[in-house]
Amino acid sequence: MESFRQRVGDGAALVGSFVKTGSHQVIEVLGAAGLDFAVVDAEHAPFDAATLDRMALAGRAVALPCLVRVSEMAAARIGQALDLGFAGVVVPHVASGDAARQILAAAKYAGRQRGYSPSTRAGGYGTRAGYLAAADEESSVWIQIEDEPALNRLDEIAAVEEIDCLFVGRADLAVSLGVEGARHARVADAVKAIAEAGKRHGRRVGIFIPDTTEIPELLALGITIFVCGTDQSYMLAEGKRIKKETTAVFSRKA
C-alpha cells in the first residue's frame, strides 16, 4: 500500500488541517471528513506524550495520515513522534541547510541520531519485518521556512535530499520581516521565492491558509500542499454561523 510519504512525492495536491485540541476524537472526525492528512500542532498547543500517543493511534485507526509539528528542533521529540506511529514531522524555524540535515539525521535511522527500537507502535511492537529500512522510507520530513535569514539560504535548504516539503510559515515570516500581516507584499515575495526554490530542487511546497480562497493563486506559484484552517477555526466558524442565523430567527419572531 502506498505510504503517505509516497503520496507527497507523487505531486498531487493535498489538503489537511492543523489540530490544536488534545482529543483523539478530533482526529477520528477529520478522518471521517475525508481530509488527506492532519498536522497535530505540538508547537503551539498543549500536547503531552500520552495525548500524542492516543492521537497517533486514532489516525492509524481511521487511515488519516497524521504528522506532528514538534515544539523544537530536538532529536528526542522528532524520534518520539515517529516511534508513536505518526506519518511524519513538521519542524519549525529551519534557516540553513545544516539545520535541515540535522533534522533528517534525527528522523532517519540511516542518520544515526534516531535511537532504534522495533518495539514501538511504528515497529509493530517487534513484529514488523524490515522495519529499519521501511521506517526511513516512510517517514515524511517537512521543514518550516519562517525566518528572514532562511530567505537568503533557500537554495541551500531546498537542495537537501529527502526533505519532502518546504512548509511556509507566513505569520512568523511577517514578524521576522517586521511587517504587519501575512498578506503583506514582502511576505508575498518571500512565498514566491520559496515556491521557486522548491521548483528548482524538486521539493514540494506547502502553506497554511485560513480558508480555500487563496488556493488558485498559490497553485499558480507551484504550491500544492495546503493546511487549511484548524479544528478550532472549524468549530468557531460553525458556532458563529449558528449564532448569527438563530439570532436572525429570534429577531423576526419578536
Beta strands, then each sheet from edge to edge (+ up, - down):
strand 1: 14-19
strand 2: 37-41
strand 3: 66-69
strand 4: 88-91
strand 5: 140-145
strand 6: 165-168
strand 7: 204-209
strand 8: 225-230
sheet 1: 1+ 2+ 3+ 4+ 5+ 6+ 7+ 8+ 1+
end
